[in-house]
Amino acid sequence: MFKKLRWSDYVFVVFLLLLLIPQTRKPIQVVVNKAKVLVWSPSIRAVEDQAQLAPFDYHVLTLDGAPKSIGIAKGKVTFISYWATWCAPCLAELPSIEKLYADYGEQINFVLLTNEESETVKAFLKKKPYTLPIFTPRMAPPALLLDKSIPTNYLIDQNGKIIIKETGAADWNNEKVRAIFDGLLIN
């Protein structure tokens, strides 16, 4: 009538119980998402699916409150990420984005956008060694960049074509993405 439980059944029950405890929920979610990130690579859009953005200036605030305008589709490749410090998938993919920024930050606009208070983000950055350029948007994004899910990331070429749109955590620091970055920088 009753089947004998295996050790994996016990592990699963403990895992579920840990998810119920607020203090352990976020760390477990981050670990699970990091595991997913290791195998999930962003996908390139087929040429016919690459939407075309009109050139625009993204009006943002730095974390110190200074206004800034970042040219999008104005001759420089841009990586835009919509994220938050409370978002486990966002946190899981940040290390891979940081590695790309370390190697390509001089050649590619990296624009990480959050709607959180700057003090919240600054507190997060005190705990994490990220050097990524993080901003708060001061305008609504163009319709082609409007997505309610986070993380949502875009790789936009110099002329405004959306080469990659990825919703959800992904491994950005891989050979495929680096080859795309390198190819865009040659053009």
C-alpha positions as CSV (number, residue, x, y, z in Angstrom):
1,M,0.0,0.0,0.0
2,F,2.8,2.5,0.9
3,K,5.9,2.7,-1.1
4,K,9.2,3.0,0.6
5,L,10.7,6.5,0.4
6,R,14.1,6.9,-1.2
7,W,16.7,9.4,0.1
8,S,15.9,11.7,-2.9
9,D,12.3,12.0,-1.7
10,Y,13.6,13.2,1.7
11,V,15.9,15.7,0.0
12,F,13.0,17.0,-2.0
13,V,10.8,17.5,1.1
14,V,13.6,19.3,2.9
15,F,14.1,21.5,-0.2
16,L,10.4,22.4,-0.3
17,L,10.4,23.2,3.5
18,L,13.4,25.4,3.1
19,L,11.6,27.3,0.4
20,L,8.8,28.1,2.9
21,I,11.2,29.9,5.2
22,P,11.7,33.5,4.0
23,Q,15.4,33.7,5.1
24,T,16.3,30.7,2.9
25,R,14.0,31.2,-0.1
26,K,16.1,33.9,-1.9
27,P,19.5,32.1,-1.6
28,I,17.9,28.8,-2.8
29,Q,16.3,30.6,-5.8
30,V,19.7,32.2,-6.7
31,V,21.4,28.8,-6.6
32,V,18.8,27.2,-8.7
33,N,18.9,30.1,-11.2
34,K,22.7,30.0,-11.3
35,A,22.5,26.3,-12.2
36,K,20.0,27.2,-15.0
37,V,22.3,30.0,-16.2
38,L,25.1,27.6,-16.7
39,V,23.2,25.8,-19.4
40,W,21.0,28.5,-20.9
41,S,22.5,30.6,-23.6
42,P,20.8,33.6,-25.2
43,S,19.6,33.1,-28.7
44,I,20.2,35.2,-31.7
45,R,17.1,36.4,-33.5
46,A,16.7,35.4,-37.1
47,V,17.4,38.3,-39.5
48,E,13.7,38.5,-40.4
49,D,12.8,38.7,-36.7
50,Q,15.3,41.5,-35.8
51,A,13.2,44.5,-35.0
52,Q,14.6,47.9,-36.0
53,L,14.8,50.6,-33.3
54,A,14.9,54.3,-34.4
55,P,17.9,56.1,-32.9
56,F,17.2,57.7,-29.5
57,D,18.7,59.0,-26.4
58,Y,17.9,57.0,-23.3
59,H,17.5,59.5,-20.5
60,V,18.7,58.0,-17.2
61,L,20.0,59.0,-13.7
62,T,23.2,57.6,-12.4
63,L,23.1,56.1,-8.9
64,D,24.3,59.5,-7.6
65,G,21.4,61.2,-9.2
66,A,23.2,62.9,-12.1
67,P,21.2,63.0,-15.3
68,K,22.7,61.3,-18.3
69,S,21.7,60.6,-21.9
70,I,22.9,57.4,-23.6
71,G,22.7,57.2,-27.4
72,I,21.1,54.0,-28.6
73,A,21.4,53.0,-32.3
74,K,23.7,55.9,-32.9
75,G,26.8,54.1,-34.1
76,K,27.7,52.0,-31.0
77,V,26.7,48.5,-30.0
78,T,24.5,48.5,-26.9
79,F,23.7,45.9,-24.3
80,I,20.6,46.9,-22.2
81,S,19.5,44.9,-19.2
82,Y,16.3,45.5,-17.1
83,W,16.9,44.0,-13.7
84,A,16.4,44.4,-9.9
85,T,18.3,43.5,-6.8
86,W,15.3,41.4,-5.5
87,C,15.1,39.3,-8.7
88,A,16.8,35.9,-8.3
89,P,17.2,35.2,-12.0
90,C,18.7,38.7,-12.4
91,L,21.2,38.0,-9.7
92,A,22.1,34.7,-11.2
93,E,23.1,36.2,-14.5
94,L,24.9,39.3,-13.2
95,P,28.3,37.6,-12.9
96,S,28.3,36.6,-16.6
97,I,27.3,40.1,-17.6
98,E,30.0,41.5,-15.4
99,K,32.6,39.4,-17.2
100,L,31.5,40.7,-20.6
101,Y,31.5,44.2,-19.3
102,A,35.1,43.8,-18.1
103,D,36.2,42.7,-21.6
104,Y,33.9,44.8,-23.8
105,G,32.9,47.8,-21.6
106,E,35.1,50.3,-23.6
107,Q,33.6,49.3,-27.0
108,I,30.0,48.5,-26.1
109,N,27.4,50.6,-24.2
110,F,26.4,48.6,-21.2
111,V,23.2,50.0,-19.8
112,L,21.7,48.2,-16.7
113,L,18.4,49.7,-15.7
114,T,16.5,49.3,-12.5
115,N,13.5,51.1,-11.1
116,E,14.7,50.6,-7.5
117,E,15.8,53.4,-5.2
118,S,19.5,54.2,-5.7
119,E,20.2,53.7,-2.0
120,T,18.9,50.1,-2.4
121,V,21.2,49.5,-5.4
122,K,24.2,51.1,-3.6
123,A,23.7,48.9,-0.6
124,F,23.5,45.8,-2.9
125,L,26.7,46.9,-4.7
126,K,28.6,47.3,-1.3
127,K,28.0,43.6,-0.8
128,K,28.8,42.6,-4.5
129,P,31.9,43.6,-6.4
130,Y,30.1,44.6,-9.6
131,T,31.4,47.5,-11.7
132,L,28.5,47.5,-14.1
133,P,27.0,50.9,-15.1
134,I,23.7,50.9,-13.4
135,F,21.0,53.6,-14.0
136,T,17.5,54.5,-13.2
137,P,15.4,55.3,-16.3
138,R,13.9,58.8,-16.6
139,M,11.7,57.9,-19.5
140,A,9.5,55.1,-20.8
141,P,11.4,52.8,-23.2
142,P,10.5,52.7,-26.8
143,A,7.7,50.1,-27.5
144,L,10.3,47.6,-28.9
145,L,12.1,47.6,-25.5
146,L,9.0,47.4,-23.4
147,D,8.7,44.1,-21.6
148,K,7.3,43.6,-18.1
149,S,9.5,40.6,-17.3
150,I,12.9,40.9,-15.6
151,P,15.5,40.2,-16.4
152,T,15.1,41.2,-20.0
153,N,18.2,41.9,-21.9
154,Y,18.8,43.3,-25.4
155,L,21.8,43.3,-27.6
156,I,21.4,46.1,-30.2
157,D,23.7,46.7,-33.1
158,Q,25.2,50.1,-34.1
159,N,22.2,50.8,-36.4
160,G,19.4,49.8,-34.0
161,K,18.7,46.2,-35.0
162,I,17.8,44.1,-32.0
163,I,20.1,41.1,-32.4
164,I,19.2,39.4,-29.1
165,K,16.2,39.8,-26.8
166,E,16.4,37.4,-23.9
167,T,13.9,37.2,-21.1
168,G,14.9,35.2,-18.1
169,A,18.3,34.3,-16.8
170,A,21.0,33.3,-19.3
171,D,24.7,32.7,-19.5
172,W,26.0,35.8,-21.3
173,N,29.7,35.0,-20.9
174,N,30.0,32.2,-23.4
175,E,31.8,31.7,-26.8
176,K,28.6,32.2,-28.8
177,V,27.8,35.6,-27.3
178,R,31.4,36.7,-27.4
179,A,31.5,35.7,-31.1
180,I,28.4,37.9,-31.7
181,F,29.9,40.8,-29.8
182,D,33.2,40.4,-31.8
183,G,31.3,40.2,-35.1
184,L,29.3,43.4,-34.3
185,L,32.4,45.3,-33.4
186,I,34.1,44.4,-36.7
187,N,31.2,45.9,-38.7
